[in-house]
Amino acid sequence: MLPGRLVDLSIPLENDVPADPPFQKVKIDYRTHEATARDIAAAFPGLKPEQLPDGMGWAVELATISTHNGTHVDAPWHYHPTQDGGAPALRIDECPLDWFLQPGVKLDFRHLPDGHVVTPAEIDAELERIGHTLSPLEIVVANTRAGARYGQADYVDSGCGFGREATLHLVRQGIKVVGTDGWSWDAPFSHTARRFAETGDASLIWEGHKAGREAGYCQIEKLHNLEALPATGFTISCLPVKVRNGSAGWTRAVAILPA
């Protein structure tokens, strides 16, 4: 028996909720028991749909989704073809499973404005506030303003993000998995696009993700309910679905708290 209580940290896959930009929209076709009775009958010559119990088949959903829809874990392969100075980047089915079941640490950045790029100094200040020193393999998750905007039209534009320096600051301390309740580990695209328009500096684009070229790590995106967690004292399970050669895998992320 699993000790303690579980806190669901995942969003559902669903139609018509703005959890992604339009180019990455989920499409789920819900097929009813009545509709699938004909499919079952076709598999058994001589069977009529009405011969099934109450004339009913099975419920099934046909989904058109990306591995980056819903709560998911990005693999280093998502960021770049290489990591750690030129080594082949890990795909999601190659990442060690023990990375994804570890003690969790929650950093509270809900006070930071949308589009803000978190700095190493801000990470250290938050760790000092909660009285915690990071240990290798801990899973560090960021509670941002985006968590409260899930389901709203501005969700993908909400919350702070993490750039190259902040990402490497964590990874160089032995952290292999980070997470956010925002759409992306980086600052929202709309804010980065404005900075790029102002400066012409392409290094600002996806700089948190691209830090994976220098040091391989994974990140959980579109977490939820981080407000329910303490700063420390819990375990996170975020085992990714095993997608062959995948850049990401969906996860039912859960926090395990003491009883």
Secondary structure as UniProt FT lines:
FT   STRAND          5..8
FT   TURN            15..16
FT   HELIX           22..24
FT   STRAND          27..31
FT   HELIX           33..43
FT   TURN            45..46
FT   HELIX           49..51
FT   HELIX           53..55
FT   STRAND          60..64
FT   TURN            67..68
FT   STRAND          72..74
FT   HELIX           76..79
FT   STRAND          82..83
FT   TURN            84..86
FT   STRAND          87..88
FT   HELIX           92..94
FT   HELIX           97..100
FT   STRAND          101..108
FT   TURN            110..111
FT   TURN            114..115
FT   STRAND          117..118
FT   HELIX           120..130
FT   TURN            136..137
FT   STRAND          139..143
FT   HELIX           145..149
FT   TURN            150..151
FT   TURN            153..154
FT   HELIX           155..157
FT   STRAND          161..162
FT   HELIX           164..171
FT   TURN            172..174
FT   STRAND          177..180
FT   HELIX           189..199
FT   HELIX           202..204
FT   TURN            205..206
FT   HELIX           207..210
FT   HELIX           211..213
FT   STRAND          218..221
FT   HELIX           226..228
FT   STRAND          234..237
FT   TURN            244..245
FT   STRAND          248..250
FT   STRAND          254..257
//
